[in-house]
Amino acid sequence: MSAKPRVLVVDDEPAILRFLKPALEANDYEVSHSATVADAIKRIAADAPDIVLLDLGLADGDGKEVIRQVRAWSDLPIVVLSAREREAEKIESLDLGADDYVNKPFASGELMARMRTALRHRMQRNAEPANLSVGGLDIDVLRHRVTRGGAEIKLTPKEFELLAFMVRHAGRVVTHRQILAAVWGPAHTSDTQYLRVYIGQLRQKIETRADEPQIILTEPGIGYRIGTAD
């Protein structure tokens, strides 16, 4: 990544760009712009930006096509900005590989925080650390061991696999389908109730208060997000 992270804003609304450009530049981003699906894909391939802010309603098609094509060859962070409120749109965008989904209208402070998290997550993912940490937990990936303050927290193999998968994706909303496919296999992508049971068990073991979780946060109707990351 360059000294100034380069962000490509893919949106065909001039008002959004007028709002975003100064906010991004004030946060030390180098900003470029695209207004169509075709141009966005071309620019991502040619310029390799560090992060993409993507609207779904573009003049020449659906922005999800950008996610679909780019994910075939790149893991750069993609944060969707959209006025579409249907859960199905969010789920499809995330399942295709978007890192996050921010509803319009949005506060610039929240957007900057989401972008920083997405960029940090990409760096961590590329490094593939053997040890992970979140919310006071230390996770030894190689030894399948979780501790807090030196005291071990006993997890079943499947609970450990579930926690490790989610922490590796800290900063992203992960959908029910993504989690189930990764941890239980493609045949179980519709077993959302099964997943809820495991999330409940895991929260009982790792959260200070399972009824007010701070580590594994629920995205209603969509999936989960890791909260307090170290």
BELLINVEN-V406910 format. One record per pair of residues at least 12 apart in sequence whose ideal C-beta (glycine too) atoms are under 7 Angstrom apart, sorted by the first residue. I is the first residue (numbers start at 1). J is the second residue. D is the distance in whole Angstrom. If there is no record, write none. Layout:
# BELLINVEN-V406910
i->I j->J d->D
i->I j->J d->D
This chain:
# BELLINVEN-V406910
i->1 j->50 d->5
i->4 j->28 d->6
i->4 j->29 d->7
i->4 j->30 d->5
i->5 j->29 d->5
i->5 j->50 d->4
i->5 j->51 d->6
i->5 j->119 d->6
i->6 j->30 d->5
i->6 j->32 d->7
i->6 j->49 d->5
i->6 j->50 d->5
i->7 j->24 d->6
i->7 j->29 d->5
i->7 j->31 d->6
i->7 j->49 d->6
i->7 j->50 d->7
i->7 j->51 d->5
i->7 j->53 d->6
i->8 j->32 d->5
i->8 j->34 d->6
i->8 j->40 d->7
i->8 j->43 d->6
i->8 j->44 d->7
i->8 j->49 d->4
i->8 j->52 d->5
i->9 j->31 d->6
i->9 j->33 d->5
i->9 j->53 d->5
i->10 j->34 d->5
i->10 j->40 d->4
i->10 j->52 d->6
i->10 j->53 d->7
i->10 j->54 d->5
i->10 j->55 d->6
i->10 j->63 d->7
i->10 j->66 d->6
i->11 j->35 d->7
i->11 j->55 d->4
i->11 j->81 d->7
i->12 j->35 d->4
i->12 j->58 d->6
i->12 j->59 d->5
i->17 j->33 d->6
i->23 j->108 d->4
i->27 j->112 d->5
i->32 j->47 d->7
i->32 j->49 d->7
i->35 j->58 d->7
i->35 j->59 d->6
i->36 j->58 d->6
i->36 j->59 d->6
i->36 j->60 d->5
i->37 j->58 d->5
i->37 j->60 d->5
i->37 j->61 d->4
i->37 j->63 d->7
i->37 j->65 d->5
i->37 j->66 d->6
i->38 j->60 d->6
i->40 j->66 d->5
i->41 j->66 d->6
i->41 j->69 d->5
i->41 j->70 d->7
i->44 j->70 d->6
i->44 j->74 d->7
i->49 j->76 d->7
i->50 j->76 d->7
i->50 j->119 d->7
i->51 j->76 d->7
i->51 j->77 d->5
i->51 j->79 d->7
i->51 j->115 d->6
i->51 j->118 d->6
i->51 j->119 d->6
i->52 j->76 d->6
i->52 j->78 d->5
i->53 j->79 d->5
i->53 j->81 d->5
i->54 j->66 d->6
i->54 j->78 d->6
i->54 j->79 d->7
i->54 j->80 d->5
i->54 j->81 d->7
i->55 j->81 d->6
i->55 j->82 d->6
i->56 j->80 d->6
i->56 j->82 d->4
i->56 j->84 d->6
i->56 j->89 d->7
i->64 j->92 d->6
i->64 j->93 d->6
i->64 j->96 d->6
i->67 j->93 d->6
i->67 j->96 d->4
i->67 j->97 d->5
i->67 j->98 d->5
i->68 j->96 d->5
i->71 j->96 d->6
i->71 j->97 d->4
i->75 j->122 d->7
i->77 j->99 d->5
i->77 j->118 d->4
i->77 j->119 d->6
i->77 j->122 d->5
i->78 j->97 d->7
i->78 j->98 d->5
i->78 j->99 d->6
i->79 j->99 d->6
i->79 j->100 d->5
i->79 j->102 d->6
i->79 j->114 d->6
i->79 j->115 d->6
i->79 j->118 d->6
i->80 j->93 d->5
i->80 j->98 d->5
i->80 j->101 d->5
i->80 j->102 d->7
i->81 j->102 d->5
i->81 j->104 d->6
i->81 j->106 d->7
i->82 j->103 d->7
i->82 j->104 d->6
i->83 j->104 d->4
i->85 j->103 d->7
i->87 j->221 d->5
i->87 j->222 d->6
i->90 j->222 d->6
i->91 j->175 d->5
i->91 j->222 d->6
i->94 j->173 d->6
i->94 j->175 d->5
i->94 j->222 d->7
i->95 j->175 d->5
i->95 j->177 d->6
i->95 j->178 d->6
i->99 j->118 d->4
i->99 j->121 d->7
i->99 j->172 d->5
i->100 j->114 d->5
i->100 j->118 d->6
i->100 j->172 d->6
i->100 j->173 d->6
i->101 j->173 d->7
i->102 j->114 d->6
i->117 j->171 d->4
i->118 j->171 d->6
i->120 j->171 d->6
i->121 j->170 d->6
i->121 j->171 d->4
i->121 j->172 d->6
i->125 j->168 d->7
i->130 j->142 d->5
i->132 j->164 d->7
i->132 j->167 d->5
i->132 j->168 d->7
i->133 j->230 d->4
i->134 j->167 d->5
i->134 j->170 d->6
i->134 j->215 d->6
i->134 j->226 d->6
i->134 j->228 d->7
i->134 j->229 d->5
i->134 j->230 d->6
i->135 j->214 d->6
i->135 j->215 d->4
i->135 j->227 d->7
i->135 j->228 d->4
i->136 j->148 d->5
i->137 j->206 d->6
i->139 j->163 d->7
i->139 j->164 d->6
i->139 j->167 d->6
i->141 j->164 d->6
i->144 j->160 d->5
i->146 j->160 d->7
i->146 j->163 d->7
i->153 j->205 d->6
i->153 j->206 d->6
i->155 j->205 d->6
i->158 j->198 d->7
i->159 j->198 d->7
i->159 j->201 d->6
i->159 j->202 d->5
i->161 j->183 d->5
i->162 j->183 d->5
i->162 j->198 d->6
i->162 j->202 d->6
i->163 j->202 d->6
i->165 j->179 d->7
i->165 j->182 d->5
i->165 j->183 d->6
i->166 j->216 d->7
i->166 j->224 d->6
i->166 j->226 d->5
i->167 j->226 d->6
i->170 j->226 d->4
i->170 j->229 d->5
i->171 j->229 d->7
i->173 j->219 d->5
i->173 j->222 d->6
i->173 j->223 d->6
i->173 j->225 d->5
i->174 j->223 d->5
i->174 j->224 d->6
i->175 j->222 d->6
i->175 j->223 d->4
i->176 j->192 d->5
i->176 j->195 d->6
i->176 j->223 d->5
i->177 j->189 d->5
i->178 j->223 d->7
i->179 j->195 d->6
i->179 j->223 d->7
i->180 j->195 d->6
i->199 j->216 d->6
i->199 j->224 d->7
i->202 j->216 d->7
i->203 j->216 d->6
i->214 j->227 d->5
i->214 j->228 d->5
i->215 j->227 d->5
i->215 j->228 d->6
